[in-house]
Amino acid sequence: MSVLGSILGLGGDAVAKPIEALGAVFDKLFTSDEERLQAQAVLEKLKQHEDELQVELNKIEAASSSVFVAGWRPAIGWVCAASLAVYYIPRFMVGTGLWVWACLAATPPHLVPVPEMGIGDILGLVGSLLGMSWLRTAEKKAGVAR
């Protein structure tokens, strides 16, 4: 039993009971093994059709000429670019200005340690995106990019 299940007293019954009830409903609707197999085949076809529809939707989104629509990569790229432009770049510029001022204002002139900007997280994400950009280049060279 999970920690949350033992705290709430739910255990696996919260998930198992609805599934058992659904199975009982199917058993009442379809009495023979052949009917159950046919119902299972219909459910599998619906599941496969759902995947095909998602693929078609992905194709439509990828074919869009809009900068913001073409998928998750542009969205994450825009978030990274916006956070760099709005937060990290001004923070770096102000921090550098204050660092220069602190170095010049020190009584015995010496270099004060440069403050940590905390940019590692966003640069890790940007680096990952830039690393994956070769995939876009490969798509363009293969002639499959929009």
N, CA and C atoms as a LAMMPS dump frame, in Angstrom:
ITEM: TIMESTEP
0
ITEM: NUMBER OF ATOMS
438
ITEM: BOX BOUNDS ff ff ff
-5.0000000000000000e+02 5.0000000000000000e+02
-5.0000000000000000e+02 5.0000000000000000e+02
-5.0000000000000000e+02 5.0000000000000000e+02
ITEM: ATOMS id mol type element x y z
1 1 1 N 0.845 -1.178 0
2 1 2 C 0 0 0
3 1 3 C 0.886 1.235 0
4 2 1 N 0.49 2.243 -0.719
5 2 2 C 1.286 3.46 -0.815
6 2 3 C 1.134 4.302 0.437
7 3 1 N 2.04 5.266 0.576
8 3 2 C 2 6.156 1.731
9 3 3 C 0.718 6.979 1.712
10 4 1 N 0.381 7.542 0.562
11 4 2 C -0.835 8.341 0.451
12 4 3 C -2.07 7.474 0.68
13 5 1 N -2.035 6.25 0.182
14 5 2 C -3.156 5.348 0.389
15 5 3 C -3.341 4.992 1.846
16 6 1 N -2.241 4.8 2.579
17 6 2 C -2.371 4.492 3.995
18 6 3 C -2.81 5.708 4.79
19 7 1 N -2.422 6.909 4.346
20 7 2 C -2.865 8.123 5.039
21 7 3 C -4.358 8.328 4.814
22 8 1 N -4.792 8.197 3.576
23 8 2 C -6.192 8.436 3.243
24 8 3 C -7.069 7.205 3.439
25 9 1 N -6.461 6.048 3.62
26 9 2 C -7.225 4.83 3.81
27 9 3 C -7.859 4.308 2.529
28 10 1 N -7.327 4.702 1.389
29 10 2 C -7.926 4.291 0.122
30 10 3 C -7.344 2.986 -0.387
31 11 1 N -6.042 2.854 -0.338
32 11 2 C -5.392 1.675 -0.865
33 11 3 C -5.658 1.499 -2.341
34 12 1 N -5.689 0.267 -2.785
35 12 2 C -5.932 -0.006 -4.192
36 12 3 C -7.407 -0.154 -4.517
37 13 1 N -8.271 -0.128 -3.478
38 13 2 C -9.7 -0.307 -3.714
39 13 3 C -10.303 0.826 -4.531
40 14 1 N -9.754 2.023 -4.401
41 14 2 C -10.305 3.166 -5.13
42 14 3 C -10.176 2.974 -6.636
43 15 1 N -9.174 2.25 -7.053
44 15 2 C -8.984 2 -8.48
45 15 3 C -9.599 0.667 -8.877
46 16 1 N -9.473 -0.335 -8.029
47 16 2 C -9.907 -1.683 -8.385
48 16 3 C -11.423 -1.808 -8.476
49 17 1 N -12.154 -1.174 -7.572
50 17 2 C -13.612 -1.334 -7.558
51 17 3 C -14.286 -0.805 -8.824
52 18 1 N -13.937 0.403 -9.321
53 18 2 C -14.581 0.833 -10.577
54 18 3 C -14.247 -0.069 -11.756
55 19 1 N -13.022 -0.583 -11.79
56 19 2 C -12.644 -1.473 -12.891
57 19 3 C -13.418 -2.781 -12.8
58 20 1 N -13.571 -3.318 -11.582
59 20 2 C -14.353 -4.539 -11.414
60 20 3 C -15.813 -4.299 -11.793
61 21 1 N -16.343 -3.128 -11.442
62 21 2 C -17.73 -2.81 -11.793
63 21 3 C -17.896 -2.715 -13.302
64 22 1 N -16.93 -2.098 -13.967
65 22 2 C -16.984 -1.99 -15.423
66 22 3 C -16.907 -3.374 -16.064
67 23 1 N -16.059 -4.233 -15.51
68 23 2 C -15.972 -5.602 -16.011
69 23 3 C -17.273 -6.357 -15.821
70 24 1 N -17.935 -6.128 -14.683
71 24 2 C -19.216 -6.79 -14.432
72 24 3 C -20.277 -6.316 -15.419
73 25 1 N -20.259 -5.022 -15.754
74 25 2 C -21.212 -4.495 -16.737
75 25 3 C -20.973 -5.143 -18.092
76 26 1 N -19.704 -5.266 -18.498
77 26 2 C -19.406 -5.914 -19.773
78 26 3 C -19.818 -7.384 -19.753
79 27 1 N -19.633 -8.053 -18.604
80 27 2 C -20.034 -9.453 -18.515
81 27 3 C -21.545 -9.605 -18.656
82 28 1 N -22.305 -8.633 -18.12
83 28 2 C -23.759 -8.696 -18.247
84 28 3 C -24.208 -8.386 -19.671
85 29 1 N -23.52 -7.451 -20.326
86 29 2 C -23.894 -7.09 -21.691
87 29 3 C -23.544 -8.186 -22.684
88 30 1 N -22.379 -8.775 -22.514
89 30 2 C -21.888 -9.78 -23.456
90 30 3 C -21.728 -11.09 -22.696
91 31 1 N -22.647 -12.006 -22.937
92 31 2 C -22.656 -13.233 -22.153
93 31 3 C -21.734 -14.309 -22.709
94 32 1 N -21.57 -14.386 -24.003
95 32 2 C -20.723 -15.445 -24.553
96 32 3 C -19.292 -14.943 -24.735
97 33 1 N -18.372 -15.888 -24.83
98 33 2 C -16.969 -15.539 -25.045
99 33 3 C -16.778 -14.851 -26.388
100 34 1 N -17.556 -15.279 -27.388
101 34 2 C -17.445 -14.679 -28.719
102 34 3 C -17.858 -13.203 -28.686
103 35 1 N -18.935 -12.895 -27.964
104 35 2 C -19.372 -11.501 -27.854
105 35 3 C -18.328 -10.658 -27.12
106 36 1 N -17.724 -11.226 -26.095
107 36 2 C -16.682 -10.504 -25.353
108 36 3 C -15.479 -10.217 -26.247
109 37 1 N -15.088 -11.205 -27.05
110 37 2 C -13.966 -11.007 -27.96
111 37 3 C -14.295 -9.955 -29.014
112 38 1 N -15.53 -9.955 -29.506
113 38 2 C -15.934 -8.94 -30.477
114 38 3 C -15.917 -7.545 -29.847
115 39 1 N -16.399 -7.443 -28.607
116 39 2 C -16.381 -6.149 -27.915
117 39 3 C -14.945 -5.688 -27.687
118 40 1 N -14.081 -6.627 -27.338
119 40 2 C -12.667 -6.289 -27.135
120 40 3 C -12.035 -5.822 -28.445
121 41 1 N -12.389 -6.47 -29.559
122 41 2 C -11.857 -6.064 -30.864
123 41 3 C -12.336 -4.664 -31.234
124 42 1 N -13.599 -4.363 -30.934
125 42 2 C -14.123 -3.02 -31.214
126 42 3 C -13.377 -1.982 -30.379
127 43 1 N -13.129 -2.286 -29.107
128 43 2 C -12.386 -1.355 -28.249
129 43 3 C -10.97 -1.133 -28.769
130 44 1 N -10.331 -2.184 -29.243
131 44 2 C -8.981 -2.051 -29.794
132 44 3 C -8.984 -1.199 -31.062
133 45 1 N -9.998 -1.395 -31.915
134 45 2 C -10.094 -0.579 -33.13
135 45 3 C -10.288 0.89 -32.784
136 46 1 N -11.122 1.158 -31.781
137 46 2 C -11.326 2.543 -31.349
138 46 3 C -10.027 3.149 -30.828
139 47 1 N -9.286 2.353 -30.087
140 47 2 C -8.014 2.843 -29.555
141 47 3 C -7.034 3.137 -30.689
142 48 1 N -6.962 2.251 -31.681
143 48 2 C -6.085 2.483 -32.826
144 48 3 C -6.548 3.686 -33.633
145 49 1 N -7.836 3.843 -33.78
146 49 2 C -8.371 4.984 -34.529
147 49 3 C -8.039 6.291 -33.808
148 50 1 N -8.082 6.273 -32.488
149 50 2 C -7.715 7.46 -31.709
150 50 3 C -6.266 7.857 -31.98
151 51 1 N -5.373 6.881 -32.032
152 51 2 C -3.97 7.163 -32.333
153 51 3 C -3.812 7.732 -33.742
154 52 1 N -4.571 7.185 -34.704
155 52 2 C -4.503 7.694 -36.077
156 52 3 C -4.99 9.138 -36.154
157 53 1 N -6.048 9.456 -35.411
158 53 2 C -6.552 10.829 -35.392
159 53 3 C -5.523 11.781 -34.783
160 54 1 N -4.829 11.331 -33.74
161 54 2 C -3.794 12.172 -33.135
162 54 3 C -2.651 12.408 -34.113
163 55 1 N -2.29 11.39 -34.886
164 55 2 C -1.246 11.55 -35.897
165 55 3 C -1.682 12.572 -36.942
166 56 1 N -2.934 12.506 -37.374
167 56 2 C -3.44 13.471 -38.353
168 56 3 C -3.429 14.885 -37.778
169 57 1 N -3.817 15.016 -36.514
170 57 2 C -3.791 16.329 -35.866
171 57 3 C -2.366 16.858 -35.775
172 58 1 N -1.419 15.985 -35.452
173 58 2 C -0.009 16.393 -35.406
174 58 3 C 0.474 16.86 -36.774
175 59 1 N 0.033 16.178 -37.846
176 59 2 C 0.423 16.585 -39.201
177 59 3 C -0.12 17.971 -39.532
178 60 1 N -1.37 18.223 -39.144
179 60 2 C -1.98 19.53 -39.415
180 60 3 C -1.231 20.627 -38.664
181 61 1 N -0.901 20.374 -37.389
182 61 2 C -0.163 21.369 -36.613
183 61 3 C 1.225 21.6 -37.19
184 62 1 N 1.879 20.528 -37.62
185 62 2 C 3.231 20.669 -38.17
186 62 3 C 3.22 21.405 -39.5
187 63 1 N 2.129 21.316 -40.254
188 63 2 C 2.05 21.984 -41.549
189 63 3 C 1.719 23.465 -41.427
190 64 1 N 1.409 23.913 -40.231
191 64 2 C 1.04 25.314 -40.037
192 64 3 C 2.234 26.221 -40.307
193 65 1 N 1.957 27.371 -40.911
194 65 2 C 3.032 28.324 -41.181
195 65 3 C 3.213 29.305 -40.035
196 66 1 N 2.37 29.215 -39.021
197 66 2 C 2.472 30.11 -37.874
198 66 3 C 3.686 29.751 -37.032
199 67 1 N 4.354 30.76 -36.532
200 67 2 C 5.539 30.545 -35.704
201 67 3 C 5.163 29.876 -34.389
202 68 1 N 3.962 30.155 -33.878
203 68 2 C 3.577 29.679 -32.561
204 68 3 C 2.881 28.326 -32.566
205 69 1 N 2.516 27.783 -33.717
206 69 2 C 1.672 26.598 -33.781
207 69 3 C 2.438 25.314 -34.044
208 70 1 N 3.59 25.375 -34.613
209 70 2 C 4.234 24.205 -35.204
210 70 3 C 4.628 23.118 -34.217
211 71 1 N 4.351 23.212 -32.959
212 71 2 C 4.606 22.123 -32.037
213 71 3 C 5.165 22.588 -30.714
214 72 1 N 5.635 21.627 -29.941
215 72 2 C 6.118 21.942 -28.597
216 72 3 C 7.49 22.589 -28.63
217 73 1 N 8.304 22.281 -29.629
218 73 2 C 9.649 22.874 -29.68
219 73 3 C 9.611 24.39 -29.787
220 74 1 N 8.786 24.955 -30.676
221 74 2 C 8.734 26.424 -30.705
222 74 3 C 8.201 27.016 -29.407
223 75 1 N 7.248 26.339 -28.773
224 75 2 C 6.694 26.868 -27.524
225 75 3 C 7.768 26.94 -26.45
226 76 1 N 8.539 25.879 -26.298
227 76 2 C 9.606 25.888 -25.296
228 76 3 C 10.682 26.876 -25.696
229 77 1 N 10.951 26.989 -26.979
230 77 2 C 11.922 27.971 -27.441
231 77 3 C 11.49 29.383 -27.122
232 78 1 N 10.197 29.685 -27.328
233 78 2 C 9.699 31.029 -27.014
234 78 3 C 9.75 31.294 -25.512
235 79 1 N 9.444 30.289 -24.702
236 79 2 C 9.522 30.467 -23.246
237 79 3 C 10.958 30.741 -22.827
238 80 1 N 11.896 29.985 -23.386
239 80 2 C 13.315 30.206 -23.059
240 80 3 C 13.772 31.586 -23.516
241 81 1 N 13.406 31.971 -24.721
242 81 2 C 13.815 33.282 -25.23
243 81 3 C 13.212 34.404 -24.398
244 82 1 N 11.95 34.262 -24.024
245 82 2 C 11.305 35.3 -23.213
246 82 3 C 11.938 35.386 -21.834
247 83 1 N 12.239 34.237 -21.226
248 83 2 C 12.847 34.285 -19.892
249 83 3 C 14.26 34.843 -19.953
250 84 1 N 14.984 34.543 -21.016
251 84 2 C 16.312 35.142 -21.165
252 84 3 C 16.208 36.649 -21.35
253 85 1 N 15.268 37.088 -22.185
254 85 2 C 15.148 38.512 -22.492
255 85 3 C 14.602 39.314 -21.324
256 86 1 N 13.651 38.771 -20.599
257 86 2 C 12.97 39.541 -19.562
258 86 3 C 13.637 39.408 -18.2
259 87 1 N 14.217 38.26 -17.915
260 87 2 C 14.735 38.035 -16.568
261 87 3 C 16.256 37.98 -16.503
262 88 1 N 16.849 37.062 -17.221
263 88 2 C 18.269 36.796 -17.029
264 88 3 C 19.177 37.883 -17.596
265 89 1 N 18.875 38.399 -18.772
266 89 2 C 19.753 39.415 -19.369
267 89 3 C 19.739 40.706 -18.553
268 90 1 N 18.557 41.266 -18.181
269 90 2 C 18.599 42.461 -17.319
270 90 3 C 19.231 42.186 -15.959
271 91 1 N 18.973 41.005 -15.408
272 91 2 C 19.572 40.663 -14.118
273 91 3 C 21.092 40.634 -14.237
274 92 1 N 21.598 40.079 -15.316
275 92 2 C 23.037 40.033 -15.519
276 92 3 C 23.61 41.435 -15.674
277 93 1 N 22.917 42.281 -16.444
278 93 2 C 23.42 43.64 -16.668
279 93 3 C 23.433 44.443 -15.365
280 94 1 N 22.365 44.358 -14.583
281 94 2 C 22.316 45.077 -13.303
282 94 3 C 23.349 44.502 -12.344
283 95 1 N 23.457 43.185 -12.301
284 95 2 C 24.45 42.555 -11.426
285 95 3 C 25.867 42.945 -11.793
286 96 1 N 26.155 43.013 -13.078
287 96 2 C 27.493 43.427 -13.524
288 96 3 C 27.751 44.881 -13.163
289 97 1 N 26.752 45.738 -13.349
290 97 2 C 26.903 47.146 -12.973
291 97 3 C 27.16 47.312 -11.482
292 98 1 N 26.415 46.582 -10.672
293 98 2 C 26.631 46.646 -9.223
294 98 3 C 27.989 46.074 -8.841
295 99 1 N 28.424 45.039 -9.548
296 99 2 C 29.733 44.452 -9.263
297 99 3 C 30.843 45.455 -9.57
298 100 1 N 30.745 46.143 -10.708
299 100 2 C 31.742 47.16 -11.061
300 100 3 C 31.735 48.273 -10.021
301 101 1 N 30.546 48.712 -9.622
302 101 2 C 30.439 49.765 -8.608
303 101 3 C 31.061 49.308 -7.288
304 102 1 N 30.809 48.049 -6.881
305 102 2 C 31.373 47.534 -5.631
306 102 3 C 32.888 47.444 -5.717
307 103 1 N 33.407 47.074 -6.886
308 103 2 C 34.866 46.999 -7.045
309 103 3 C 35.491 48.39 -6.953
310 104 1 N 34.852 49.382 -7.554
311 104 2 C 35.394 50.743 -7.532
312 104 3 C 35.207 51.408 -6.172
313 105 1 N 34.144 51.054 -5.45
314 105 2 C 33.857 51.696 -4.17
315 105 3 C 34.574 51.036 -3.001
316 106 1 N 35.21 49.912 -3.235
317 106 2 C 35.908 49.235 -2.138
318 106 3 C 37.025 50.132 -1.628
319 107 1 N 37.191 50.177 -0.291
320 107 2 C 38.178 51.071 0.309
321 107 3 C 39.577 50.757 -0.191
322 108 1 N 40.108 49.579 0.046
323 108 2 C 41.31 49.258 -0.724
324 108 3 C 40.82 48.666 -2.044
325 109 1 N 41.146 49.279 -3.167
326 109 2 C 40.617 48.779 -4.447
327 109 3 C 41.002 47.317 -4.689
328 110 1 N 40.01 46.494 -4.776
329 110 2 C 40.217 45.076 -5.102
330 110 3 C 38.954 44.533 -5.773
331 111 1 N 39.095 43.368 -6.382
332 111 2 C 37.959 42.764 -7.078
333 111 3 C 37.083 41.997 -6.097
334 112 1 N 35.822 42.312 -6.126
335 112 2 C 34.83 41.603 -5.329
336 112 3 C 34.399 40.382 -6.142
337 113 1 N 34.099 39.25 -5.497
338 113 2 C 33.649 38.081 -6.271
339 113 3 C 32.4 38.401 -7.094
340 114 1 N 32.372 37.873 -8.287
341 114 2 C 31.23 38.086 -9.178
342 114 3 C 30.03 37.328 -8.612
343 115 1 N 28.859 37.982 -8.542
344 115 2 C 27.683 37.295 -7.997
345 115 3 C 27.197 36.186 -8.928
346 116 1 N 26.665 35.142 -8.329
347 116 2 C 26.109 34.018 -9.088
348 116 3 C 24.777 34.444 -9.7
349 117 1 N 24.626 34.224 -10.973
350 117 2 C 23.414 34.653 -11.662
351 117 3 C 22.324 33.58 -11.658
352 118 1 N 22.647 32.332 -11.359
353 118 2 C 21.641 31.277 -11.346
354 118 3 C 21.056 30.987 -12.716
355 119 1 N 21.878 31.075 -13.718
356 119 2 C 21.392 30.919 -15.087
357 119 3 C 21.556 29.477 -15.587
358 120 1 N 22.108 28.613 -14.76
359 120 2 C 22.382 27.24 -15.186
360 120 3 C 21.16 26.478 -15.649
361 121 1 N 20.029 26.674 -14.972
362 121 2 C 18.82 25.936 -15.344
363 121 3 C 18.335 26.306 -16.736
364 122 1 N 18.216 27.591 -16.986
365 122 2 C 17.686 28.014 -18.287
366 122 3 C 18.687 27.728 -19.401
367 123 1 N 19.972 27.86 -19.116
368 123 2 C 20.964 27.549 -20.147
369 123 3 C 20.991 26.055 -20.454
370 124 1 N 20.723 25.227 -19.448
371 124 2 C 20.617 23.793 -19.706
372 124 3 C 19.487 23.48 -20.668
373 125 1 N 18.352 24.142 -20.473
374 125 2 C 17.218 23.939 -21.364
375 125 3 C 17.494 24.496 -22.755
376 126 1 N 18.071 25.692 -22.812
377 126 2 C 18.399 26.288 -24.111
378 126 3 C 19.438 25.431 -24.831
379 127 1 N 20.44 24.951 -24.099
380 127 2 C 21.449 24.087 -24.71
381 127 3 C 20.849 22.809 -25.264
382 128 1 N 19.881 22.254 -24.539
383 128 2 C 19.203 21.059 -25.043
384 128 3 C 18.455 21.361 -26.328
385 129 1 N 17.765 22.497 -26.333
386 129 2 C 17.03 22.862 -27.547
387 129 3 C 17.975 23.125 -28.705
388 130 1 N 19.075 23.794 -28.431
389 130 2 C 20.029 24.056 -29.501
390 130 3 C 20.69 22.766 -29.962
391 131 1 N 20.878 21.839 -29.045
392 131 2 C 21.423 20.542 -29.423
393 131 3 C 20.474 19.769 -30.312
394 132 1 N 19.171 19.947 -30.074
395 132 2 C 18.192 19.26 -30.905
396 132 3 C 17.939 19.993 -32.212
397 133 1 N 18.475 21.191 -32.345
398 133 2 C 18.217 21.943 -33.572
399 133 3 C 18.839 21.279 -34.789
400 134 1 N 19.821 20.412 -34.584
401 134 2 C 20.39 19.705 -35.729
402 134 3 C 19.342 18.792 -36.36
403 135 1 N 18.335 18.372 -35.561
404 135 2 C 17.261 17.567 -36.134
405 135 3 C 16.473 18.381 -37.155
406 136 1 N 16.249 19.64 -36.843
407 136 2 C 15.542 20.529 -37.774
408 136 3 C 16.369 20.716 -39.04
409 137 1 N 17.682 20.857 -38.882
410 137 2 C 18.561 20.989 -40.042
411 137 3 C 18.499 19.729 -40.9
412 138 1 N 18.491 18.577 -40.255
413 138 2 C 18.401 17.318 -40.997
414 138 3 C 17.072 17.221 -41.74
415 139 1 N 15.981 17.694 -41.103
416 139 2 C 14.685 17.692 -41.783
417 139 3 C 14.714 18.586 -43.016
418 140 1 N 15.325 19.747 -42.889
419 140 2 C 15.378 20.666 -44.027
420 140 3 C 16.224 20.093 -45.158
421 141 1 N 17.351 19.468 -44.814
422 141 2 C 18.202 18.884 -45.853
423 141 3 C 17.522 17.711 -46.543
424 142 1 N 16.713 16.957 -45.796
425 142 2 C 16.005 15.824 -46.386
426 142 3 C 14.785 16.264 -47.18
427 143 1 N 14.414 17.542 -47.049
428 143 2 C 13.283 18.063 -47.8
429 143 3 C 11.935 17.739 -47.194
430 144 1 N 11.9 17.363 -45.918
431 144 2 C 10.628 17.033 -45.287
432 144 3 C 10.127 18.151 -44.384
433 145 1 N 10.9 19.208 -44.215
434 145 2 C 10.463 20.333 -43.379
435 145 3 C 9.509 21.203 -44.168
436 146 1 N 8.673 21.93 -43.443
437 146 2 C 7.716 22.809 -44.134
438 146 3 C 8.392 24.044 -44.636
